[in-house]
Amino acid sequence: NKEDAKCIFRLGNTQLNRALEYFKLEGYVTEHTLISRYISALYKLLSFFEDDLERIFLMIERRIKILETIRTQLNKQHF
């Protein structure tokens, strides 16, 4: 149900953001990128339980922002 999905999302999002604090992009590129992708996936999964289109669009925008931030920070010559 929607409330269970929100609870699981909050727990996962909190823990993944804590992991990002440790696995900084500089020094842990692979881990940081993977964790960011997991956060994006959490938003995607949560959107399946949402009925409000505006909230779904906000989740999509949040996913784009998360992934775009990683993309712009990676050096094309090295990755």
PDB file with SEQRES, HELIX, SHEET and CRYST1 records, atoms N, CA, C and O in Angstrom:
SEQRES   1 A   79  ASN LYS GLU ASP ALA LYS CYS ILE PHE ARG LEU GLY ASN          
SEQRES   2 A   79  THR GLN LEU ASN ARG ALA LEU GLU TYR PHE LYS LEU GLU          
SEQRES   3 A   79  GLY TYR VAL THR GLU HIS THR LEU ILE SER ARG TYR ILE          
SEQRES   4 A   79  SER ALA LEU TYR LYS LEU LEU SER PHE PHE GLU ASP ASP          
SEQRES   5 A   79  LEU GLU ARG ILE PHE LEU MET ILE GLU ARG ARG ILE LYS          
SEQRES   6 A   79  ILE LEU GLU THR ILE ARG THR GLN LEU ASN LYS GLN HIS          
SEQRES   7 A   79  PHE                                                          
HELIX    1 AA1 LYS A    2  TYR A   22  1                                  21    
HELIX    2 AA2 VAL A   29  SER A   47  1                                  19    
HELIX    3 AA3 LEU A   53  GLN A   73  1                                  21    
CRYST1    1.000    1.000    1.000  90.00  90.00  90.00 P 1           1          
ATOM      1  N   ASN A   1       0.824  -1.188   0.000  1.00  0.00           N  
ATOM      2  CA  ASN A   1       0.000   0.000   0.000  1.00  0.00           C  
ATOM      3  C   ASN A   1       0.872   1.256   0.000  1.00  0.00           C  
ATOM      4  O   ASN A   1       2.080   1.191   0.223  1.00  0.00           O  
ATOM      5  N   LYS A   2       0.243   2.381  -0.250  1.00  0.00           N  
ATOM      6  CA  LYS A   2       0.964   3.644  -0.422  1.00  0.00           C  
ATOM      7  C   LYS A   2       1.730   4.061   0.840  1.00  0.00           C  
ATOM      8  O   LYS A   2       2.868   4.521   0.755  1.00  0.00           O  
ATOM      9  N   GLU A   3       1.108   3.901   1.994  1.00  0.00           N  
ATOM     10  CA  GLU A   3       1.770   4.303   3.244  1.00  0.00           C  
ATOM     11  C   GLU A   3       2.990   3.438   3.550  1.00  0.00           C  
ATOM     12  O   GLU A   3       4.007   3.943   4.026  1.00  0.00           O  
ATOM     13  N   ASP A   4       2.892   2.152   3.281  1.00  0.00           N  
ATOM     14  CA  ASP A   4       4.039   1.261   3.466  1.00  0.00           C  
ATOM     15  C   ASP A   4       5.174   1.645   2.519  1.00  0.00           C  
ATOM     16  O   ASP A   4       6.343   1.650   2.906  1.00  0.00           O  
ATOM     17  N   ALA A   5       4.820   1.966   1.280  1.00  0.00           N  
ATOM     18  CA  ALA A   5       5.823   2.366   0.290  1.00  0.00           C  
ATOM     19  C   ALA A   5       6.528   3.640   0.736  1.00  0.00           C  
ATOM     20  O   ALA A   5       7.747   3.756   0.604  1.00  0.00           O  
ATOM     21  N   LYS A   6       5.766   4.597   1.263  1.00  0.00           N  
ATOM     22  CA  LYS A   6       6.368   5.852   1.745  1.00  0.00           C  
ATOM     23  C   LYS A   6       7.316   5.595   2.908  1.00  0.00           C  
ATOM     24  O   LYS A   6       8.395   6.185   2.977  1.00  0.00           O  
ATOM     25  N   CYS A   7       6.916   4.719   3.816  1.00  0.00           N  
ATOM     26  CA  CYS A   7       7.758   4.393   4.970  1.00  0.00           C  
ATOM     27  C   CYS A   7       9.061   3.737   4.519  1.00  0.00           C  
ATOM     28  O   CYS A   7      10.138   4.108   4.985  1.00  0.00           O  
ATOM     29  N   ILE A   8       8.966   2.779   3.628  1.00  0.00           N  
ATOM     30  CA  ILE A   8      10.158   2.101   3.114  1.00  0.00           C  
ATOM     31  C   ILE A   8      11.042   3.094   2.356  1.00  0.00           C  
ATOM     32  O   ILE A   8      12.267   3.058   2.475  1.00  0.00           O  
ATOM     33  N   PHE A   9      10.413   3.982   1.575  1.00  0.00           N  
ATOM     34  CA  PHE A   9      11.169   4.994   0.851  1.00  0.00           C  
ATOM     35  C   PHE A   9      11.962   5.858   1.817  1.00  0.00           C  
ATOM     36  O   PHE A   9      13.156   6.080   1.618  1.00  0.00           O  
ATOM     37  N   ARG A  10      11.305   6.347   2.863  1.00  0.00           N  
ATOM     38  CA  ARG A  10      11.977   7.227   3.829  1.00  0.00           C  
ATOM     39  C   ARG A  10      13.170   6.532   4.474  1.00  0.00           C  
ATOM     40  O   ARG A  10      14.247   7.116   4.598  1.00  0.00           O  
ATOM     41  N   LEU A  11      12.970   5.284   4.883  1.00  0.00           N  
ATOM     42  CA  LEU A  11      14.064   4.531   5.510  1.00  0.00           C  
ATOM     43  C   LEU A  11      15.230   4.353   4.542  1.00  0.00           C  
ATOM     44  O   LEU A  11      16.381   4.613   4.891  1.00  0.00           O  
ATOM     45  N   GLY A  12      14.926   3.911   3.337  1.00  0.00           N  
ATOM     46  CA  GLY A  12      15.977   3.695   2.343  1.00  0.00           C  
ATOM     47  C   GLY A  12      16.678   4.976   1.954  1.00  0.00           C  
ATOM     48  O   GLY A  12      17.904   5.012   1.847  1.00  0.00           O  
ATOM     49  N   ASN A  13      15.907   6.029   1.741  1.00  0.00           N  
ATOM     50  CA  ASN A  13      16.465   7.319   1.347  1.00  0.00           C  
ATOM     51  C   ASN A  13      17.389   7.870   2.438  1.00  0.00           C  
ATOM     52  O   ASN A  13      18.461   8.400   2.143  1.00  0.00           O  
ATOM     53  N   THR A  14      16.971   7.742   3.679  1.00  0.00           N  
ATOM     54  CA  THR A  14      17.803   8.208   4.801  1.00  0.00           C  
ATOM     55  C   THR A  14      19.133   7.474   4.836  1.00  0.00           C  
ATOM     56  O   THR A  14      20.189   8.094   4.955  1.00  0.00           O  
ATOM     57  N   GLN A  15      19.080   6.154   4.733  1.00  0.00           N  
ATOM     58  CA  GLN A  15      20.313   5.365   4.808  1.00  0.00           C  
ATOM     59  C   GLN A  15      21.216   5.602   3.600  1.00  0.00           C  
ATOM     60  O   GLN A  15      22.435   5.681   3.745  1.00  0.00           O  
ATOM     61  N   LEU A  16      20.636   5.714   2.427  1.00  0.00           N  
ATOM     62  CA  LEU A  16      21.451   5.959   1.237  1.00  0.00           C  
ATOM     63  C   LEU A  16      22.096   7.334   1.275  1.00  0.00           C  
ATOM     64  O   LEU A  16      23.238   7.489   0.843  1.00  0.00           O  
ATOM     65  N   ASN A  17      21.388   8.329   1.782  1.00  0.00           N  
ATOM     66  CA  ASN A  17      21.989   9.663   1.904  1.00  0.00           C  
ATOM     67  C   ASN A  17      23.099   9.677   2.950  1.00  0.00           C  
ATOM     68  O   ASN A  17      24.080  10.408   2.810  1.00  0.00           O  
ATOM     69  N   ARG A  18      22.944   8.872   3.998  1.00  0.00           N  
ATOM     70  CA  ARG A  18      24.045   8.732   4.970  1.00  0.00           C  
ATOM     71  C   ARG A  18      25.267   8.099   4.295  1.00  0.00           C  
ATOM     72  O   ARG A  18      26.404   8.505   4.535  1.00  0.00           O  
ATOM     73  N   ALA A  19      25.011   7.108   3.456  1.00  0.00           N  
ATOM     74  CA  ALA A  19      26.116   6.459   2.744  1.00  0.00           C  
ATOM     75  C   ALA A  19      26.815   7.448   1.824  1.00  0.00           C  
ATOM     76  O   ALA A  19      28.038   7.403   1.687  1.00  0.00           O  
ATOM     77  N   LEU A  20      26.050   8.352   1.183  1.00  0.00           N  
ATOM     78  CA  LEU A  20      26.667   9.358   0.314  1.00  0.00           C  
ATOM     79  C   LEU A  20      27.586  10.298   1.100  1.00  0.00           C  
ATOM     80  O   LEU A  20      28.574  10.795   0.559  1.00  0.00           O  
ATOM     81  N   GLU A  21      27.268  10.541   2.361  1.00  0.00           N  
ATOM     82  CA  GLU A  21      28.129  11.390   3.190  1.00  0.00           C  
ATOM     83  C   GLU A  21      29.498  10.752   3.376  1.00  0.00           C  
ATOM     84  O   GLU A  21      30.506  11.454   3.455  1.00  0.00           O  
ATOM     85  N   TYR A  22      29.537   9.439   3.444  1.00  0.00           N  
ATOM     86  CA  TYR A  22      30.808   8.731   3.605  1.00  0.00           C  
ATOM     87  C   TYR A  22      31.494   8.519   2.257  1.00  0.00           C  
ATOM     88  O   TYR A  22      32.682   8.802   2.106  1.00  0.00           O  
ATOM     89  N   PHE A  23      30.742   8.021   1.286  1.00  0.00           N  
ATOM     90  CA  PHE A  23      31.297   7.711  -0.029  1.00  0.00           C  
ATOM     91  C   PHE A  23      31.209   8.947  -0.930  1.00  0.00           C  
ATOM     92  O   PHE A  23      30.351   9.038  -1.807  1.00  0.00           O  
ATOM     93  N   LYS A  24      32.104   9.876  -0.693  1.00  0.00           N  
ATOM     94  CA  LYS A  24      32.157  11.108  -1.482  1.00  0.00           C  
ATOM     95  C   LYS A  24      32.545  10.780  -2.915  1.00  0.00           C  
ATOM     96  O   LYS A  24      33.190   9.767  -3.184  1.00  0.00           O  
ATOM     97  N   LEU A  25      32.139  11.657  -3.832  1.00  0.00           N  
ATOM     98  CA  LEU A  25      32.432  11.425  -5.239  1.00  0.00           C  
ATOM     99  C   LEU A  25      33.934  11.341  -5.481  1.00  0.00           C  
ATOM    100  O   LEU A  25      34.409  10.484  -6.225  1.00  0.00           O  
ATOM    101  N   GLU A  26      34.670  12.240  -4.844  1.00  0.00           N  
ATOM    102  CA  GLU A  26      36.127  12.184  -4.977  1.00  0.00           C  
ATOM    103  C   GLU A  26      36.649  11.079  -4.068  1.00  0.00           C  
ATOM    104  O   GLU A  26      36.579  11.186  -2.843  1.00  0.00           O  
ATOM    105  N   GLY A  27      37.157  10.052  -4.657  1.00  0.00           N  
ATOM    106  CA  GLY A  27      37.711   8.936  -3.900  1.00  0.00           C  
ATOM    107  C   GLY A  27      36.861   7.677  -3.994  1.00  0.00           C  
ATOM    108  O   GLY A  27      37.390   6.568  -3.918  1.00  0.00           O  
ATOM    109  N   TYR A  28      35.572   7.829  -4.157  1.00  0.00           N  
ATOM    110  CA  TYR A  28      34.659   6.687  -4.224  1.00  0.00           C  
ATOM    111  C   TYR A  28      33.680   6.871  -5.380  1.00  0.00           C  
ATOM    112  O   TYR A  28      32.466   6.797  -5.192  1.00  0.00           O  
ATOM    113  N   VAL A  29      34.206   7.106  -6.554  1.00  0.00           N  
ATOM    114  CA  VAL A  29      33.355   7.424  -7.714  1.00  0.00           C  
ATOM    115  C   VAL A  29      32.327   6.329  -7.984  1.00  0.00           C  
ATOM    116  O   VAL A  29      31.139   6.616  -8.131  1.00  0.00           O  
ATOM    117  N   THR A  30      32.771   5.094  -8.049  1.00  0.00           N  
ATOM    118  CA  THR A  30      31.866   3.989  -8.364  1.00  0.00           C  
ATOM    119  C   THR A  30      30.771   3.857  -7.311  1.00  0.00           C  
ATOM    120  O   THR A  30      29.590   3.751  -7.643  1.00  0.00           O  
ATOM    121  N   GLU A  31      31.167   3.863  -6.045  1.00  0.00           N  
ATOM    122  CA  GLU A  31      30.196   3.711  -4.966  1.00  0.00           C  
ATOM    123  C   GLU A  31      29.218   4.883  -4.922  1.00  0.00           C  
ATOM    124  O   GLU A  31      28.012   4.685  -4.774  1.00  0.00           O  
ATOM    125  N   HIS A  32      29.740   6.103  -5.051  1.00  0.00           N  
ATOM    126  CA  HIS A  32      28.901   7.298  -5.011  1.00  0.00           C  
ATOM    127  C   HIS A  32      27.882   7.282  -6.152  1.00  0.00           C  
ATOM    128  O   HIS A  32      26.708   7.593  -5.953  1.00  0.00           O  
ATOM    129  N   THR A  33      28.335   6.925  -7.321  1.00  0.00           N  
ATOM    130  CA  THR A  33      27.453   6.862  -8.483  1.00  0.00           C  
ATOM    131  C   THR A  33      26.381   5.794  -8.292  1.00  0.00           C  
ATOM    132  O   THR A  33      25.210   6.030  -8.590  1.00  0.00           O  
ATOM    133  N   LEU A  34      26.766   4.643  -7.807  1.00  0.00           N  
ATOM    134  CA  LEU A  34      25.816   3.557  -7.583  1.00  0.00           C  
ATOM    135  C   LEU A  34      24.769   3.938  -6.536  1.00  0.00           C  
ATOM    136  O   LEU A  34      23.580   3.679  -6.725  1.00  0.00           O  
ATOM    137  N   ILE A  35      25.198   4.544  -5.449  1.00  0.00           N  
ATOM    138  CA  ILE A  35      24.266   4.968  -4.403  1.00  0.00           C  
ATOM    139  C   ILE A  35      23.297   6.016  -4.947  1.00  0.00           C  
ATOM    140  O   ILE A  35      22.105   5.978  -4.641  1.00  0.00           O  
ATOM    141  N   SER A  36      23.798   6.942  -5.742  1.00  0.00           N  
ATOM    142  CA  SER A  36      22.920   7.952  -6.345  1.00  0.00           C  
ATOM    143  C   SER A  36      21.893   7.289  -7.261  1.00  0.00           C  
ATOM    144  O   SER A  36      20.732   7.698  -7.292  1.00  0.00           O  
ATOM    145  N   ARG A  37      22.309   6.289  -7.989  1.00  0.00           N  
ATOM    146  CA  ARG A  37      21.366   5.558  -8.851  1.00  0.00           C  
ATOM    147  C   ARG A  37      20.326   4.815  -8.022  1.00  0.00           C  
ATOM    148  O   ARG A  37      19.169   4.713  -8.428  1.00  0.00           O  
ATOM    149  N   TYR A  38      20.729   4.297  -6.866  1.00  0.00           N  
ATOM    150  CA  TYR A  38      19.766   3.640  -5.974  1.00  0.00           C  
ATOM    151  C   TYR A  38      18.723   4.639  -5.462  1.00  0.00           C  
ATOM    152  O   TYR A  38      17.536   4.324  -5.385  1.00  0.00           O  
ATOM    153  N   ILE A  39      19.175   5.834  -5.116  1.00  0.00           N  
ATOM    154  CA  ILE A  39      18.244   6.869  -4.652  1.00  0.00           C  
ATOM    155  C   ILE A  39      17.259   7.212  -5.763  1.00  0.00           C  
ATOM    156  O   ILE A  39      16.059   7.337  -5.521  1.00  0.00           O  
ATOM    157  N   SER A  40      17.767   7.363  -6.970  1.00  0.00           N  
ATOM    158  CA  SER A  40      16.898   7.625  -8.113  1.00  0.00           C  
ATOM    159  C   SER A  40      15.881   6.501  -8.289  1.00  0.00           C  
ATOM    160  O   SER A  40      14.710   6.757  -8.571  1.00  0.00           O  
ATOM    161  N   ALA A  41      16.323   5.268  -8.124  1.00  0.00           N  
ATOM    162  CA  ALA A  41      15.425   4.116  -8.259  1.00  0.00           C  
ATOM    163  C   ALA A  41      14.348   4.115  -7.172  1.00  0.00           C  
ATOM    164  O   ALA A  41      13.213   3.711  -7.422  1.00  0.00           O  
ATOM    165  N   LEU A  42      14.703   4.568  -5.967  1.00  0.00           N  
ATOM    166  CA  LEU A  42      13.699   4.670  -4.909  1.00  0.00           C  
ATOM    167  C   LEU A  42      12.562   5.608  -5.316  1.00  0.00           C  
ATOM    168  O   LEU A  42      11.388   5.301  -5.110  1.00  0.00           O  
ATOM    169  N   TYR A  43      12.922   6.747  -5.891  1.00  0.00           N  
ATOM    170  CA  TYR A  43      11.898   7.689  -6.353  1.00  0.00           C  
ATOM    171  C   TYR A  43      11.041   7.053  -7.452  1.00  0.00           C  
ATOM    172  O   TYR A  43       9.824   7.235  -7.480  1.00  0.00           O  
ATOM    173  N   LYS A  44      11.675   6.320  -8.341  1.00  0.00           N  
ATOM    174  CA  LYS A  44      10.934   5.661  -9.420  1.00  0.00           C  
ATOM    175  C   LYS A  44       9.930   4.664  -8.847  1.00  0.00           C  
ATOM    176  O   LYS A  44       8.772   4.631  -9.261  1.00  0.00           O  
ATOM    177  N   LEU A  45      10.379   3.859  -7.900  1.00  0.00           N  
ATOM    178  CA  LEU A  45       9.496   2.864  -7.305  1.00  0.00           C  
ATOM    179  C   LEU A  45       8.365   3.507  -6.520  1.00  0.00           C  
ATOM    180  O   LEU A  45       7.227   3.042  -6.573  1.00  0.00           O  
ATOM    181  N   LEU A  46       8.672   4.574  -5.794  1.00  0.00           N  
ATOM    182  CA  LEU A  46       7.635   5.271  -5.031  1.00  0.00           C  
ATOM    183  C   LEU A  46       6.583   5.871  -5.953  1.00  0.00           C  
ATOM    184  O   LEU A  46       5.406   5.923  -5.597  1.00  0.00           O  
ATOM    185  N   SER A  47       6.990   6.319  -7.118  1.00  0.00           N  
ATOM    186  CA  SER A  47       6.042   6.953  -8.033  1.00  0.00           C  
ATOM    187  C   SER A  47       4.951   5.982  -8.496  1.00  0.00           C  
ATOM    188  O   SER A  47       3.865   6.421  -8.875  1.00  0.00           O  
ATOM    189  N   PHE A  48       5.218   4.683  -8.472  1.00  0.00           N  
ATOM    190  CA  PHE A  48       4.204   3.698  -8.853  1.00  0.00           C  
ATOM    191  C   PHE A  48       3.018   3.697  -7.895  1.00  0.00           C  
ATOM    192  O   PHE A  48       1.917   3.294  -8.272  1.00  0.00           O  
ATOM    193  N   PHE A  49       3.232   4.143  -6.663  1.00  0.00           N  
ATOM    194  CA  PHE A  49       2.180   4.151  -5.654  1.00  0.00           C  
ATOM    195  C   PHE A  49       1.448   5.490  -5.585  1.00  0.00           C  
ATOM    196  O   PHE A  49       0.490   5.638  -4.826  1.00  0.00           O  
ATOM    197  N   GLU A  50       1.894   6.454  -6.368  1.00  0.00           N  
ATOM    198  CA  GLU A  50       1.335   7.804  -6.323  1.00  0.00           C  
ATOM    199  C   GLU A  50       0.219   7.966  -7.352  1.00  0.00           C  
ATOM    200  O   GLU A  50       0.334   7.508  -8.489  1.00  0.00           O  
ATOM    201  N   ASP A  51      -0.855   8.622  -6.937  1.00  0.00           N  
ATOM    202  CA  ASP A  51      -1.989   8.885  -7.824  1.00  0.00           C  
ATOM    203  C   ASP A  51      -1.947  10.301  -8.404  1.00  0.00           C  
ATOM    204  O   ASP A  51      -2.491  10.555  -9.479  1.00  0.00           O  
ATOM    205  N   ASP A  52      -1.306  11.204  -7.692  1.00  0.00           N  
ATOM    206  CA  ASP A  52      -1.266  12.610  -8.078  1.00  0.00           C  
ATOM    207  C   ASP A  52      -0.179  12.834  -9.141  1.00  0.00           C  
ATOM    208  O   ASP A  52       1.010  12.654  -8.876  1.00  0.00           O  
ATOM    209  N   LEU A  53      -0.608  13.228 -10.344  1.00  0.00           N  
ATOM    210  CA  LEU A  53       0.356  13.418 -11.439  1.00  0.00           C  
ATOM    211  C   LEU A  53       1.405  14.473 -11.120  1.00  0.00           C  
ATOM    212  O   LEU A  53       2.567  14.324 -11.496  1.00  0.00           O  
ATOM    213  N   GLU A  54       1.011  15.525 -10.437  1.00  0.00           N  
ATOM    214  CA  GLU A  54       1.975  16.579 -10.110  1.00  0.00           C  
ATOM    215  C   GLU A  54       3.080  16.040  -9.212  1.00  0.00           C  
ATOM    216  O   GLU A  54       4.249  16.381  -9.396  1.00  0.00           O  
ATOM    217  N   ARG A  55       2.721  15.202  -8.241  1.00  0.00           N  
ATOM    218  CA  ARG A  55       3.733  14.602  -7.367  1.00  0.00           C  
ATOM    219  C   ARG A  55       4.625  13.634  -8.151  1.00  0.00           C  
ATOM    220  O   ARG A  55       5.825  13.544  -7.893  1.00  0.00           O  
ATOM    221  N   ILE A  56       4.042  12.922  -9.096  1.00  0.00           N  
ATOM    222  CA  ILE A  56       4.837  12.021  -9.940  1.00  0.00           C  
ATOM    223  C   ILE A  56       5.854  12.826 -10.746  1.00  0.00           C  
ATOM    224  O   ILE A  56       7.019  12.440 -10.845  1.00  0.00           O  
ATOM    225  N   PHE A  57       5.417  13.933 -11.314  1.00  0.00           N  
ATOM    226  CA  PHE A  57       6.338  14.782 -12.081  1.00  0.00           C  
ATOM    227  C   PHE A  57       7.441  15.343 -11.194  1.00  0.00           C  
ATOM    228  O   PHE A  57       8.586  15.453 -11.630  1.00  0.00           O  
ATOM    229  N   LEU A  58       7.112  15.701  -9.955  1.00  0.00           N  
ATOM    230  CA  LEU A  58       8.132  16.192  -9.033  1.00  0.00           C  
ATOM    231  C   LEU A  58       9.163  15.103  -8.728  1.00  0.00           C  
ATOM    232  O   LEU A  58      10.355  15.386  -8.608  1.00  0.00           O  
ATOM    233  N   MET A  59       8.699  13.860  -8.604  1.00  0.00           N  
ATOM    234  CA  MET A  59       9.631  12.750  -8.368  1.00  0.00           C  
ATOM    235  C   MET A  59      10.529  12.530  -9.583  1.00  0.00           C  
ATOM    236  O   MET A  59      11.719  12.250  -9.439  1.00  0.00           O  
ATOM    237  N   ILE A  60       9.963  12.656 -10.763  1.00  0.00           N  
ATOM    238  CA  ILE A  60      10.760  12.513 -11.984  1.00  0.00           C  
ATOM    239  C   ILE A  60      11.803  13.624 -12.060  1.00  0.00           C  
ATOM    240  O   ILE A  60      12.958  13.373 -12.404  1.00  0.00           O  
ATOM    241  N   GLU A  61      11.396  14.852 -11.741  1.00  0.00           N  
ATOM    242  CA  GLU A  61      12.343  15.971 -11.739  1.00  0.00           C  
ATOM    243  C   GLU A  61      13.449  15.741 -10.721  1.00  0.00           C  
ATOM    244  O   GLU A  61      14.608  16.061 -10.986  1.00  0.00           O  
ATOM    245  N   ARG A  62      13.109  15.191  -9.564  1.00  0.00           N  
ATOM    246  CA  ARG A  62      14.112  14.912  -8.537  1.00  0.00           C  
ATOM    247  C   ARG A  62      15.102  13.859  -9.037  1.00  0.00           C  
ATOM    248  O   ARG A  62      16.307  13.972  -8.812  1.00  0.00           O  
ATOM    249  N   ARG A  63      14.579  12.828  -9.722  1.00  0.00           N  
ATOM    250  CA  ARG A  63      15.451  11.802 -10.283  1.00  0.00           C  
ATOM    251  C   ARG A  63      16.420  12.402 -11.294  1.00  0.00           C  
ATOM    252  O   ARG A  63      17.610  12.087 -11.291  1.00  0.00           O  
ATOM    253  N   ILE A  64      15.900  13.266 -12.154  1.00  0.00           N  
ATOM    254  CA  ILE A  64      16.730  13.915 -13.167  1.00  0.00           C  
ATOM    255  C   ILE A  64      17.822  14.733 -12.492  1.00  0.00           C  
ATOM    256  O   ILE A  64      18.982  14.675 -12.900  1.00  0.00           O  
ATOM    257  N   LYS A  65      17.461  15.488 -11.470  1.00  0.00           N  
ATOM    258  CA  LYS A  65      18.434  16.331 -10.767  1.00  0.00           C  
ATOM    259  C   LYS A  65      19.544  15.483 -10.146  1.00  0.00           C  
ATOM    260  O   LYS A  65      20.721  15.834 -10.232  1.00  0.00           O  
ATOM    261  N   ILE A  66      19.167  14.375  -9.525  1.00  0.00           N  
ATOM    262  CA  ILE A  66      20.158  13.496  -8.897  1.00  0.00           C  
ATOM    263  C   ILE A  66      21.136  12.961  -9.939  1.00  0.00           C  
ATOM    264  O   ILE A  66      22.351  13.020  -9.752  1.00  0.00           O  
ATOM    265  N   LEU A  67      20.598  12.445 -11.024  1.00  0.00           N  
ATOM    266  CA  LEU A  67      21.452  11.831 -12.051  1.00  0.00           C  
ATOM    267  C   LEU A  67      22.230  12.873 -12.847  1.00  0.00           C  
ATOM    268  O   LEU A  67      23.371  12.628 -13.237  1.00  0.00           O  
ATOM    269  N   GLU A  68      21.627  14.025 -13.089  1.00  0.00           N  
ATOM    270  CA  GLU A  68      22.308  15.095 -13.827  1.00  0.00           C  
ATOM    271  C   GLU A  68      23.492  15.633 -13.025  1.00  0.00           C  
ATOM    272  O   GLU A  68      24.535  15.960 -13.592  1.00  0.00           O  
ATOM    273  N   THR A  69      23.328  15.721 -11.725  1.00  0.00           N  
ATOM    274  CA  THR A  69      24.427  16.187 -10.867  1.00  0.00           C  
ATOM    275  C   THR A  69      25.638  15.267 -11.006  1.00  0.00           C  
ATOM    276  O   THR A  69      26.769  15.736 -11.128  1.00  0.00           O  
ATOM    277  N   ILE A  70      25.399  13.980 -10.987  1.00  0.00           N  
ATOM    278  CA  ILE A  70      26.498  13.014 -11.157  1.00  0.00           C  
ATOM    279  C   ILE A  70      27.119  13.164 -12.544  1.00  0.00           C  
ATOM    280  O   ILE A  70      28.341  13.208 -12.684  1.00  0.00           O  
ATOM    281  N   ARG A  71      26.278  13.242 -13.553  1.00  0.00           N  
ATOM    282  CA  ARG A  71      26.773  13.324 -14.933  1.00  0.00           C  
ATOM    283  C   ARG A  71      27.667  14.539 -15.132  1.00  0.00           C  
ATOM    284  O   ARG A  71      28.707  14.441 -15.783  1.00  0.00           O  
ATOM    285  N   THR A  72      27.282  15.663 -14.589  1.00  0.00           N  
ATOM    286  CA  THR A  72      28.071  16.882 -14.801  1.00  0.00           C  
ATOM    287  C   THR A  72      29.377  16.877 -14.018  1.00  0.00           C  
ATOM    288  O   THR A  72      30.322  17.578 -14.380  1.00  0.00           O  
ATOM    289  N   GLN A  73      29.434  16.093 -12.950  1.00  0.00           N  
ATOM    290  CA  GLN A  73      30.642  16.076 -12.119  1.00  0.00           C  
ATOM    291  C   GLN A  73      31.686  15.072 -12.598  1.00  0.00           C  
ATOM    292  O   GLN A  73      32.851  15.156 -12.210  1.00  0.00           O  
ATOM    293  N   LEU A  74      31.281  14.136 -13.427  1.00  0.00           N  
ATOM    294  CA  LEU A  74      32.247  13.141 -13.903  1.00  0.00           C  
ATOM    295  C   LEU A  74      33.070  13.707 -15.046  1.00  0.00           C  
ATOM    296  O   LEU A  74      32.547  14.403 -15.917  1.00  0.00           O  
ATOM    297  N   ASN A  75      34.337  13.409 -15.037  1.00  0.00           N  
ATOM    298  CA  ASN A  75      35.253  13.864 -16.072  1.00  0.00           C  
ATOM    299  C   ASN A  75      35.213  12.873 -17.225  1.00  0.00           C  
ATOM    300  O   ASN A  75      35.501  11.691 -17.035  1.00  0.00           O  
ATOM    301  N   LYS A  76      34.862  13.334 -18.411  1.00  0.00           N  
ATOM    302  CA  LYS A  76      34.727  12.456 -19.578  1.00  0.00           C  
ATOM    303  C   LYS A  76      36.044  11.752 -19.933  1.00  0.00           C  
ATOM    304  O   LYS A  76      36.024  10.648 -20.477  1.00  0.00           O  
ATOM    305  N   GLN A  77      37.173  12.374 -19.635  1.00  0.00           N  
ATOM    306  CA  GLN A  77      38.444  11.770 -19.978  1.00  0.00           C  
ATOM    307  C   GLN A  77      38.767  10.562 -19.093  1.00  0.00           C  
ATOM    308  O   GLN A  77      39.529   9.684 -19.497  1.00  0.00           O  
ATOM    309  N   HIS A  78      38.201  10.518 -17.911  1.00  0.00           N  
ATOM    310  CA  HIS A  78      38.531   9.436 -16.985  1.00  0.00           C  
ATOM    311  C   HIS A  78      37.455   8.380 -16.878  1.00  0.00           C  
ATOM    312  O   HIS A  78      37.742   7.251 -16.482  1.00  0.00           O  
ATOM    313  N   PHE A  79      36.208   8.720 -17.224  1.00  0.00           N  
ATOM    314  CA  PHE A  79      35.121   7.763 -17.035  1.00  0.00           C  
ATOM    315  C   PHE A  79      34.338   7.575 -18.278  1.00  0.00           C  
ATOM    316  O   PHE A  79      33.382   6.800 -18.295  1.00  0.00           O  
TER     317      PHE A  79                                                      
END                                                                             
